[in-house]
Structure formats: structure tokens, C-alpha cells
Amino acid sequence: MKYIKFFKELNNKDVPIVGGKNASIGEMFQELVPMGIKVPNGFAITSDAYWYLLDSAGIRDKIRSLLEDIDVTEIDVLKVRSKKIRDLIFGTPLPADLREEILEAYALLSQEYHMEQADVAVRSSATAEDLPDASFAGQQDTYLSVQGHQELIHYVKSCFASLFTDRAVSYRASRGFDHFKVALSVGVQKMVRSDKGSSGVMFSIDTETGFKDAVFITSSWGLGENVVGGTVNPDEFYVFKPTLAEGKRPIIKRQLGHKHLKMVYAAPGSEHPTKNIPTTEEEFNTFSVSDEEILTLARYATIIEKHYSQEAGEYRPMDMEWAKDGVSGELYIVQARPETVQSQRMKKGGSKLEKYRFLNEETKKEVIITGKAIGGKIGHGKVRVIESIVNMSDIREGEILVTDNTDPDWEPAMKKAAAVITNRGGRTCHAAIVAREIGVPAIVGAIGSTERLETGMEVTVSCAEGEEGFVYAGIHEYEVEVIDLSNLEQPKTKIYMNVGNPEKAFGFAQIPNNGVGLARMEFIINNYIKAHPLALVDLQNGKKDVQDIEQIRSIMAGYENPKDFFTKKIAEGVGMIASAFYPDPVIVRTSDFKSNEYRRMIGGAAYEPHEENPMIGYRGASRYYSEQYRPAFEWECQALASVRSEMGLTNMKVMIPFLRSPEEGKKVLEIMRRNGLVSGENGLEIYVMCELPVNVILADEFLQMFDGFSIGSNDLTQLALGVDRDGELVSHVFDERNPALLKLFAQAIAAAKKAGKYCGICGQAPSDYPEIAEFLVKEGISSISLNPDSVIGTWERVVKLEKELGR
């Protein structure tokens, strides 16, 4: 056949004749199917067919004249011209011989699948598409569940015409592509019955930070167009690649999406081959893929990335679409293309780190709405709410575009905006990809934004605070710091980082560091679990009268039971941090809430005493072995043990807070032992916080049973000076530079050195006072753990000081 190539005939060298998308499917079909990756079969209608169609009716010159002198920033003109071109193409009949070849190939494909007329996806594949430096994501059209001769020919012509959608013309013009050096091929691929299953998008790299060791997967019920098009907020998952390769099960994040719709086949004879229907309550509250399927998809992603990288001769992260057949239960890869944002940033920016931050970080900002952050930038301006694409030209340069959902048709408007906010969409939808490419901060999945934001309001959009994006009332000024990392020398004293929020871990890991000296369990419990641990224990044990029970059940959606929810959420939060810094050490401090803080948790009032001074009350290790709280601590230990055993993140170490006596230490270590945390097993080290004067006075006894100290300067100062660190009236007395504190620091370091054990510091003091950092280095401390914004400055000072000391 002259104008048809089946996938088995194609590979990545065939981009000029079948476009990037079809060439890539052929590559996978030839090279990766033998390795166990399932790819649906099909064929490509070549780019020669596209030129043949244009020249058969002599419309090439007419198209050229319509594109002459077009200004793609003039949105109304762009709409009119591009529609005229599409009408020209769609109104041209397919030449008879081309039509016959298409139908002959369709018959062969149907025969292969034992069907009279197979259901197929009809996909556009431009010959300049899916290049390493330009995704062309969603610029041309795709049609799903196409069946029968008439439908097939109709949608093939629709694909040819879609080379001249508004968005495609604008995209090519903005990136310097000649409209007449880009042709269109059409892929016809057997449908996967994901209308009865699930589907989504995955990347072999983190889309926001460029972290290379994670596979990012999104998923929703039904056909994949809802995920790609941003119609739903999908489920999200991360899998850590290095330990996945070792046979572990490192699912380091699960997040339930807002899956209110699913796309399914429409009835035969309907105007459109697919339709959206509401999901059931069970589907809405359930993950759309199982853990086993998540791991299988992640393995597929790593195989695909490895193959394409080897072929390219350079690291090549990948962007893939997948589908689960609800009839057979099998998982398929239906598309794979190079990722185009983070990979290019790595090439250009290598040794420079760009950080956006507010000038007045202490200023309290009113949060209007939140969603998923796209990129790491900040933008501000006046809101422009646009309900429909027909009003897209209303946007003015520098405004904040707010709409229900932006797909690639909105690109001309997005390029004018200072930021974009949408009600719907996930971090792998077309709009998110385009926002990253054009460098516009965007918050997607901010449900209710078109109602809560009004045209003319002044707002600030922040994507610089982790995975969650914030829309703040008013204009808040910010700065951009560019950090050159190329000339940093490595100090002998380890420079660790304090990290509480797992969602920021991938980004923080890009700052020079030697690991994490303090990963706070409190943040994970407070923000991921939210319910009081004992309320979950009681629910697990069948208690019916748990306070706030319905709210707790709502939070647990997607997890099997309260224990499963608690242990997996902790493991995921810790796993995100441990994987971000792997293989460097990550020291996790077990939970150290005070009773007043626990009371504020959902269902917490029923379990907590009222204490006049909770700072020195029922907290830390004393809770762990108490009859009341021990079951919750056992769950916590089991979660941490699974991070090391199931996820394979053996760089995680454990630290016990507020340990009042060696006898308490023995009790806590025994509980940990019974729940899978034993010092020395598989390299595990268990440290104790040195934050009470007794820890320094009896340092030799504590260090006999633990593997080291981490000085908690905040509590040690409070208890040494008799000052409530939260007390405003005596706050002037609270000073870690007090000579008594310096003596305590020095004694703790000396005791650890004598015992041959680790001694670090993870309190606030070195971040706030450079002179304390210098004092600690002189005393020979093993590590200094700092807030992320203090790391670079302290790193440079320590290098200089060590040189002065002759180390």
C-alpha cells in the first residue's frame, strides 16, 4: 500500500513520513512489545497522503495566502483564518485510491482482532511533533471509539484539518516552525476498553522539579481524554525508580483525585462516539488503579525511558499515555514521547538553581483558594474570569486568567497571562504541559475558582511552596534568586537539611546538601492524616461512637481501613523525603505533638488531658510506652519499618524525641524491636534527641543504647534557662547563644566523640545564628542540619572556617 504503514513497519527514524507520535508507537511495537510491554496494534496514514489530499484539490496556495501576515496574538483574526483553512481541508473529498487503502488497512486490523469493524482511536501525528524540545501536546485532534467506514473516513479528515486549529497555528508560529514544513499523518490504533477500566498519563521524571528518580502516574476511570484534557482531577502516584529496580514496592505517594466524570462509548449512531457520565460514589472514593498496577506501570516507564535514552545517546525522560482494558484487565501503553520541559531545563541550566520567594515571608497572607501548582514561579495581577473560549480574546497582557478548564486551544490567551487558574485538571493535562513550556505559573484543579474569584480582583498566585498552589488576596511582591552551584566546595562537616513537608522534598533536594538531619513526623500526621491517631485505632477496633467519625471516614477515602490509611500515609510521606535525598541519610524524628496540639486534631478532644504546660507534659517518648498511646506508636513504627523493608529506602534513620531517662529508652526500644525497627539490622541507626539537660548529664548512659545524639537546641534552651519558648513575656531571655547552652552543646559533642557515636544538631540555632554554626564546627560536631534557606550561606561559611582551622 502506498499511503499506509502498519506499526510493525515503523520506528523512530520514520518521523518525516508518519510524525513523532506514530513513529514512536511503531518503535515500541517493534522493540518493546518483545520485552513484555503491551501496545495496541494499528497503522499510520502517511504524511504523503496529507500532501496528496491538499494537492488533489489545489488548496495549498489558498492555505498559504490565509496564513500570510497573520498575527497570532490577534486572537479573533487567528480564529477566522484558521477556521477557513480547516473548512478548506475538510471540504475536500479524499481521493478514491487513498480512501480504498485506508479501508483495506482497517479491514486487516479488524480481522486481526476478530471483529467485523474494530473500534479504533484516530490520532493526529504531525511530522514535527513529539520532539525532545517541543511537545506539541494536544495541538492536533484525537478521536476515540471510532467504528465503521463512514466514521473512520470522517475522523481521518477531521485529523488532517486539525493541523490548522487556532492552537496549532499559534504554537508553531511561537516556536518558529514553518507551517508548510509540517505535515500530518493519522494513526489508527485499536482501542483499549478503558471505558470499562481506567487510563491516564505518566512521566518518567517529576514534572515540576525535574527529579529524575521518580515515575509520576495519573489515573482516572474511563477513557483517557478526561485526564489529558483536564476534565477531571485524577488520582496521582509516585514510584521511586532505584529501589523499584531492586524488586521493592516503593509507592511513595498516593493521592485520591476528584474523579466526578468518566468517558465511555456512546450508543451507536450518536453524534459523538464518546460521552461523559458521572462516576458512582464508590468510583469517586476509590483509587482507579491497584498498587500492583501502579508498580507495573512504573516498570513500563523505566523500560521505555531506558530504551529511548539508549537510542538517543543521552538521558531522555518520557511522557506516556496508558490504558487499562476493563474486559481483559491488561495494561497498555498507547503513546510515548520525550518530555520537553525539565529535560531542556537540565541542558540549559545545569548548575544554576532558580528560587522564587516572597520579599516579606512573615506577612500573613489571606488564602482565597488552593489547587495543584504547575511550575515553581509566582505571578500577580488583576483577575480576568473567562467562562467560555469564545471570550478568550478578553484577556489583557499581565492579567490572571481564571476559567473552568484550559486546554491547548487557550494557549494564545495563556501567553498573555501572568498566571493561570482553573477549576479542573491535573498536573499531566495538556494545559499544565503548555503552562510549563511557556513558563507561566498555573494552578489547576482549584475547584470553585471561577465562583470565588471575580474579574478585577488583585491576587497573587504562588506555585513556589510545594505541590500545593496558593491564590492570595492582594499583590505580594516577590524576588527571584539565582544560585550558582558550580563552584561550591564540599565541607568536611556534613550539612544536612530540616524538612517537614514531603511535597517540597524533591525541590529541596536540588539545594546542595548531605542529607536530612530532621524530617518531622508532626507535619505528615497533621497534614496527611489529620485525625487523632487513637481515633483511628478505635475505629480499627470497631468502636462506633468515635467523635467526628464521618469526617474521619471521609479523610480515609481510598484506603482499606484505618490502620491501612495511617501506616501507608506515614510511609508515603517519609518515603517521599527519603527518596528525594537517597542514598544520603534521612533522619526521621518520631511524633512529638504536645497534648494541646493533639486535641486540635479531628476527633482529638476525647483522648487528650488538659495540661497547664504541655511543653513539659505528656509528649515524646513518655507517650510511646503508655498503655493509652502505645497502639498508635506501634502503627507508627510499622509504617517506618515498611519504608525500609517494602520501599527499600534503607537510608532512613530514626530519632526518638524528649526521652527523659535511660529506663524510658529501654521501654521504647523494645516496642520498636517488636515492630520491625532494630538498631544494626540492615544498617538501621536509632538516635535520641539531646534536648533535655538530663540527656547531657547522663550522656554516657544514653549513648550506650542509642547510635548517636541530635541536639535539639530549641527545647534544650527552654529547659536549661527555664523559659517557655512560646512565652512572649520572657522571650528576650530565650537565647541559644547563652554561655550555659554553649557548654551543654560542647559536652554533648564531647560525649558522643568519646563513645565513637554520631552527634549532630537539628534545632533552629545554626539557622538563626552563624556564630553558633561556627562554634559547633570548632567543637567537632558531625553534622549541622539547617532550614533550607540557610543551607548555602552556612555551607560557604563552614568551608571557609574549616580552611582557617586547617582541616
N, C-alpha and C positions, 0 to 999 in steps of 0.2 A: 504494500500500500504506500502511496506517495506522500500522503499527509498525516499518517498515523504511525506512532511508535508506542508499542506496549512497554510497560515499566521494565520488564526484564531486558529490554534492549537499550536502556538508558543508564547513564551515570553522570557524575558531576561535570564531566567535560562537555556535556550537551546543553549547557545553558543557552548558547546562541540560538538553538533551534526549538527548545521546549521551555525555556525560562528556568529560573532558580528553583521554584517550587517543584516542578515536575522532574527536573534533573535530580534533585535531592531525593525524591521518592524513589526514583529508579536506582539511585546509589544504594539506598537502604535495601531495596528489594533484592539487588544483586549481592551486596556484601554483608548485610546484617541479618537477613532472614535465615541464612545458614547458621548464624550464631544464636538463634533462638528468639529473635525479636520478630513479632508478628506485624506485618504490613499488608493492608488490603491491596489486592491487585487492581489494575486498571490500565488505561492508555492515555497518551498525550496527543492532542491535535496540534501539530507543529506551528511555529510562527510563520512558516511559508504559507500556511492556509490563511492566516490573517492578512498577509500582503495580497494573496490571491483574491480574497474577498474584496479588499479595497480597490484593487486594480481592475477586477471584473466589471465594476460599475463606474470606474474612473473618478472616484471620490477623494483620492489622496490630495490632489491640489485644492479641492474645496476645503478640506480639513486644514491644510496649511494656511489658507487665507483667513480662516476663522481664528487661527492662533497668532496671526501677525499682530505685533504691538499690544498684545494682551497684558494688562497689569493685574497679576493675581491677587494683589492687595485690594483691588476694587471688587468686592465680593459679588455685588449684583451683576456686574459685567461678566465676571467669571461664570456665574450660574447660567446666564443666557447663552454664551458662546459654547460652553461645554455641552449643554443640552442639545443644541443644534447639531453638534458633532455626533453625539450618541444617536440622535434620530436618523442621521445620515447612514450610520453603520447598521443600526437595527433595521432600517427600512430597505436594506439591500439584500435580496434573496441569496442564499448560499448557492454557489454553482452546483449543478447536478452531480458532477463526479465527486466533489467534496462531500456532499450530503450522503451519497451512497457509501463512501468509505467510512464515514462516521457510524452509520447504521450497521455496516458489516462488522466493524470492530465491537460495537455494542452487543451484537448477536453473539460473537465469540466470548465476550466477557460473561454474558448471561448464561451461556452454555456451561462455562467453567464452574459457575455457582449453582448449576442445576435449576435455573429459573427461566421462565419464558421471557420475561423482561425484568432485568435486575434493577433494584433500587440503587441509585448512584449519587455521589456528590459530584457536582460540576464546579471546578475551581479554576479561577484565573491564575495564570503564571506568566508574569512579564519577564522579558529576556534580560532586564537589568535588575531583577528582583532578588531579594534574599542574599545580597552581597554582604561581605563582612563589615562594611562601613555604612550601610543603608538598608533598613529592614523592609521598606515598602509595605509595612504591616497594614493589611486591610485596605490598601489603596484601590485594588480591584475587587470584583464581587465573587462571592461563593454562593452556591445554591445547593441545598441538601434535600435528600429524599426525592430525587427526580426519577421518574419512571415512565417508560413508554417513548415511542419515536417522536411524537409531537412535542412532548415536554422537553426531551433531550435537545432537539434542534432549537427550540425556543430559548433555552437557557444557555446553550453554546453561543448563540448570537448575543444574548444579554452580556455574557462574559466579554466577548470581543468589544462590545460597545463600552463596557465599564473601564476600558483603558483611558477613557476621557470623562470620568466623573470629575466633579469640581475638585475633590480632594486629591485625585491622582495628578491632575494638571498642576495644581498648586505645589504638590510635593516635588514633582520632577523639576519644575521651574526653580524652586527654592534651593535645590541641590545641584543645579547645573546640568541636568540630563536633557539631551536633545530629544524632543517628542518623536522625531522620526528616526531615531536610532534605538528606540524601544519598541518592541513588537509584543504581541500577546499570543501565548499558547494557552490551550484549555486542557485541564486534566479531568478525566472521567474516571472516578475511583469507586469501587464497590463500597456501599455504605456499611458501616458498623452499626448494629442495632443498639446504639447507646440511648436511643429514645426509651428503651426498656432498661437501661443501665445508667451509666454516668460518663462524664467526659471532662476534659479540662486542658490546661496548658501547664507545661513545666519548663524550668530553666536549669541548666547545669551550673549556674552561678547565682549568687544573690543579686537580684535586680537592682537593689537600692545602694548597696555598699561595694559590690564587686567582690565580696568574699568568695573565694574560689572553691572552698571545700564543702559547700552545701548544695544539695539539689532542692530547688523550690518548686512545690507542686500545688496547683489549684485544681479544684474539682467541684462539680455540681451535678445534679440529677438531669438526665435527658441529653439531648444533642448539644454539642459544644459551642454553638454560636452564642448562647447566652453568656458564657464565660468570656469568649473572645470579644464579643460586642459590648460587654459591660452591663448587660441587663440585670444580672444578679451579682451579689457579693458572695463569691464562692468560699468553700472551705479551703484552708491553707495548711500546708505541711512543709516541714524542713527535714531533710535527712542528711546526716554527716557522712561524707564520702570515704574518708580514710578508714574508719572502722567498719563501714559497710563492706569494704573490700576484704576485711578480715573475717567476714561471716557474722558480724554482730548485727543488732537490730536498733540502730541509732536514730529513731524518730525523735528529733529534738524539739519539735513543735507541732501541736495540733490546734487549730483554731476553727471553731464552727462558724460557718458563714450565714448570710441572710438569704437563703435559697427559697424565695417565695414563688418562683415560677420554674417550670421545666418545659423544654421544647420537645415536641413529639411529632409524629407523622400526622398530617391532616387526612381527612377522608378522601378517597379517590374522587377526582373531578373538582376538588376545591380550587379556589382562585390561587392559593399559595400551597406548595407541597408540605409545609410545616406550620405548626401553630404552637402557641404557648398556653399552658394550662396551669392552674395553681397546684403547688405541691401539697401533699397531705400533711397533717400535723406531725406524723411520725417522720416523714421525709425531711421536713423543715428542721426537726430537732435531732437528726441523726447524721453522722458523717457519711458522705456519699461514696467513700471507699474504705475498705478494711485496712488494718495495719499491714497485712500480708501483701495487699495490692499496692500500698504505698511503697513498700520495700522493693517490690518487683519493678514498679515504675522507676524508682531511683536507680536500680541496677541497669535498666534500659538506658537511662540518661547518661550514666557513666560510660557504658559501652559506646553509645553514639558519639559522645564527646571525644573519647579516645580515638575512635576511627577517623572522625573529621579532623582532629588535630594532627594525627599522623599523616593524613593525606595532604594537609595544608603545610606541613613542616613547621608549624607554630601552634601555640596554645589557641584553641578555638572553642570557647564556650558556646553552648547551643540552646536554642529556643524551639520547643517541641509541642505539638498538639497530640493528645492521646484520646482514646475512647475505649470504654468497656462495653462489650456486647452483652446485653442483658439476657439474651437467649442462651449463648454458649458459656458466658461467664469469662470469656477470654479478653485480655488486654491487647490493644493495638496501638501502634504509632502511626498516625496518619499524615504528619508533616514534621520536618526538621529543617531548621535554617540557622545560620550563625546569629548569635546575639550581637547586637550592634552598638550598644551604649557603653557598658562597662568595659568591654574588650578594647574599644577605641580609646577610652579614657586612660586605661593602663598604658597603651602605647604612647600617648601624648604626655601624660602627666607623671609617669613613673615615680619620681622621688619627691613629689610635692603633694601636700595634704591641704585641702581647702575646707575651712570650717566657718559656718555661718553661726553667729550668736548675737543675742540682743545686747545693746550697749548698757542698759540698766536691767541686769538679770534679776535683781532683787525686787523690782517693781511688780506689784501684784497686777496680773492681767486677767480681765474678765473673759472667760471661755464661752463663746456662743455655741459652737458645735465642734465635734471631732469626727475624724474618719481615718482612712489609711493614707499615710504620707507617701508621696511619689517624689523621689529625689531627696536632697538634703538641704534645700535652699529656703529662704524666707522672702516673701513678697508682700507689698501692701498697696492699698489704693481704694478707690470707690467701687462698690459692688455694682455689677450690671447683671440682673437676673433676666435670662432669656429662656422662655418656656419652650420655644419651638425653633427648629433650624431655619424656618422661613424668615425669622427675625435676626438671624446671625449677624447681619450687617450693622446692627445697632451698636455692636461693641466698639468702644473707643480705645485708642492706644493707652496702655497703662492701667486699665480697669481690671477688676477681679471678675472673671467670668463665672457665673453660677447658673447651673442648669441641671436638669434631671439626669442626663447621661450624655457624655460626649463620645461620639465615635469618630473615625478618621475624617468624616465629612466636615468636622468642625475645625480642622487644622488651620485654615486661614484666620479664623477668629482666635484660636488659641495662641497664634504667633503674636497677636496684638496685646494679649492679656499679660498682666503682671503675675497672675496666678489663676488657677482653675479649681473650682469646687463642684462636685457632683453628688447627687443623692445616691447614685448606684455605681456599681463597678468594682472590680477587684484589681489587685496590683499587676495582673498579667493581661488585662483587657487592652484593646487597641489604643484607647485614649491614653492609658498610662504609658504605653510604649512610645507614642508620639510625644507626650509631655516630656519624657526623659530625653528623647532625641533633640527636641528644640530647646531644652534647658529651662522649661517653665515649671515652677513648683506647682504641684497639684495634690488635692485631697479628694480621693474617690470614696464612694460608699459612706458619705456623710449624710445619713438618712435624715430627711426633713430640712435640708439646707435651703431649698427653694421657698420654704414657708418661713423659716426663721431669719433669713437674710433678705433685705429689701434694697432695691436699686437706690444708689446714692449714699448708702451707709459706708462709713470708712472702717475698714478692717485690716488686720494683719494676718497673713497666712504663714504658718510655720511648719515646715517639714524637716526641721533641724533638731528634733527632740526624740528621735527614735521612730519606730514603726507607726506610732500614732501621730496624726497631723492635727494641729490645733488652729481654729479660727478665733482670733482675739478681737474684741471690740476696740476700735480706735487704731491710730497709727503708732506703732512702736518701732523706733529706729534700731537698726542692726548694723553689724560690721562683718566683713569677710576677712578672715586671717588665712594667709597662705604660708604654710610651714614647709620649709625646705629641709628634707630629711637626709639629704645626700652626704652631709659632712659630719654627722653625729658619730662620736666615738663611743665605744662600749665601756661603761664603768665597771669596776670590779664589784662594787656593792650592787646587789640586784635592785632594780627599780620596778616595783610592782604597781598595780593599779587597784583602786577600790571601785567595784562595780556592783550596783544593786539591780539595775533594770536589764533583764535579758534582751529586751528589744534593742538596746543600744550596744550590745556586746560586739557585734560584727564591725560596727563603725569604730568603737573604741580600740579594737584590736589593731587597727591601722596605725595608731599612735605608737611610737617606739616604746617597748616595754619588755619585761622579762617574765610576765605572768600576772596573776591576780592575787593580791595579798589579803583581800577581804571581799568575798561575794556574800551579800547579805540575804539570808533566808527570809527576813521580815518582808522585804519588798515582794518576793514571789508569793508568799502567803497572803499578803494584804491585797495585791493586785490581780493575782491569778485565781486564788481560791476564795477569798473574800468572806467566807463563812468561818465561824469559830471551829477549830479542829474537833473539839469534843461534841459539837452538834452533829458533825459528820459521823463521828464514832457511834453516837446514839442512834442515828438514822441507819447505819450499817447493822446495828444490833436489833433493829426492828422497833425502836421506840416510836410511838405515834404522836406524842404531844411535844415534839421539839419546836421551840419558838422559831417563828419565821420560816416554817417548813416549806411553804410553796415557793418562796423566794430562793431558798437553798436548792430546791429541785430544779428551778429554772436555770440557776448557775451551772448545775451539773449536766446540762443537756449535752448529749453526745457520748457520755461516759457510762459504763455499765452499772456502776453502783458507787456509793460514797467513797469507799476505800480506793477503788479504781481511779476515781476522779482526783482524790487527794494525792495519791502516790504518783500518778502519771503527770499531774500538773507540776508538782515539785521537781520530778525528774526532768521534765521538759525545760523548765526554767533554768535549773542548774546545768542541764545538758547544753543549752544554748550558749551559756557563758563558757563552760569547759571546752566546747568545740571551737569557739571563736579563738581561744588562746592556745589550743592544742598544738604541740605536746608540752608547752610550758605549764608550770604548776598553777592550779586554781584552788585557792584555799576557801572552803565554804564554811561559814560560821552557822551553826545550827540556831534555831529560832531563839530570839531574845526579846520578845514582846514583854511589856510590863502589864500588870493586871488591868490598868485603866485603858491601855491600847487594845487588849483582848476584848474588853467589854464593848468597845465600839464596833467590833466585827458583827456580821449578821448572825443573830442567834446567840451573841456572846454574853448578854446580861445574865443569863441563867447560870453561868459557870464561873463567874469571877467574883471574888470578895471585893469589898470596898476597902482600900488601903489609903492611909493618910499620906504615906510617902512610898509610892510604888517603885521609885528608883532603887530603893534598897529593900524591896519586899519579895514577893513571890515571882521570881524571874530566873532565867538562865537554868543552870544545872539543877537547882533545887526543885524545879518543876518536873524534870525528866523522870526522876525515880519516885515521885509522889504517886500514891495509889490513884488519885483522880486523873492526873495528866499523862501518866505513863503510856496508855494505849496510843495516844496521839504521837508521842515521841517515838514509839516503836514503828508507826507508819512512816514517820519522817526518816528514820534510819533505813527502813526497807527501800524507800524511794532513792536515797543516796546510794545504797548498795547497788541498785539497778543501774544507776548512771555508770558505775564502774564495770559491772558484770554484763548487763544486757547491751548497753550502748558502747562499751569498750573504752570509756573515757577515764583511763587509769591515771591521768594527770590530776584528777580531782582529789584533794585532800580535805580533811575535816577538822574543824576547830570548835572547841567547847567554850561557851561564854559563862562568865560570872560563876566561877567554881570557887566555893567558899572554903573547902577543906580537902585534904587528900582522901578522907573517907568518902566524901561525895564523889570524888573522881573514880574510886573503885566501883561504886554502885553504877555510875553512868557507863563506864567502860564495859561492865558486864552486860548491861542492856544492849549496848551497841554490838557486843560479840554475838549475842543470841539472835541478832537481826542482820548479820552479814557484814559487819564492819569491824575488822580485826587488824590492829596495827601489824605491819610487816607482811600481811597477805597480799600478794600481787602488787607490792610496792606501796601499800597504803600507809600514810603517816597521819597520826592524830595529834593535833596541837591543843594547847589550852591558852585561852586569853589571859594575859598577865595584866589584870585591870583592877585588882584589889591589893592593898598593901600586904595582905597575908600571902598572896602569890609570890611576892618578892621576898618576904621574910622566910617563908618555907620553900624557897625556890628549889632547893636540892631534892626535897621530897616530891614535889610536883613533877620535876624533870625526870625522876626515876620511872614514873609510869606513863609519861607523855613524851612525844617525839620532839617537842620544842615549845617555845613561847611566841606569842604575838602580843606585843604591848598595845593595850587599848588605852591611849593617853587620855581620852575623854573621861572615862569612869575612874581611872587611876587618879587623875587630878581632882575629881569630885570628892573621892573618898579620902585622899591624903590631906586635902585642905578643908574638908568638912563643908563643902559648898555644893548646894543643889545646882547642878549645871543648867537647869531650866529657870532658876530663880533670878528675876530681873533685879531685885534689890541688892543682891550680893554678887552680881555678875562681874563687877570690877575686880573681885578677888580671884575669880577663876582665871588662872594663867599657867599654862603648861611650862612656861619659862622659869617658874619659881625654882629656886635652888634645891628645894626638897624634892621636886619632881625630877630634876636632872640627876640627883643622886640615886633616886629609885630606878630611873632608866639605866644608869650605869651599872647598878648592882644586878639588875635582871640580865643585862647583856653579859656581864662577867660570869654569872652563874651558868648561863647557857654555854658559854665558851668552855668553861671548866668541865661541863658534862659532855662536851662534844656534840651539842644539840643546836638545832636551828633557833635563831631569835630574830624576829622582825618587828616592825611597828606598823599598825594599821589605823591608828587614830588620826584625828584631824591636825594634830600639831605640826607635822612636817609640811603639810599643805599650806598652813597659815603662816608659819614662821621659818624662813630659810635658815636662821641661826640654829634651830633645833635639828634640822636635817644635817647641818654641818657637824653639830655636836655628836650626833648618833654615828656618823661616818667615822669620826675620830675615835669613838669608843669601840668600833669594830662590829657594828650591827650587820647581820646577814643581809637584810633587805629593808627597804623603805617602801611602804605602799601609800599611794597618793590619790587624791581626786584627779580625774583625767585632765582637767585644765591646768594642773600643776606639774604634770609629768615632764614636759620638755624643759621648762626652766630649771627644775630640780636636777634633771639628768645632766644638763650642762654644768651646773654648779658642782655636782658630785665629781664629774670628770676632772674639773679644774682643781678641786680640793685634793683629790687623790694624787694628782700630779705634784701638788705642793707638799704632800706628805711622803712623796717618794714611793708610792705604791704602784 
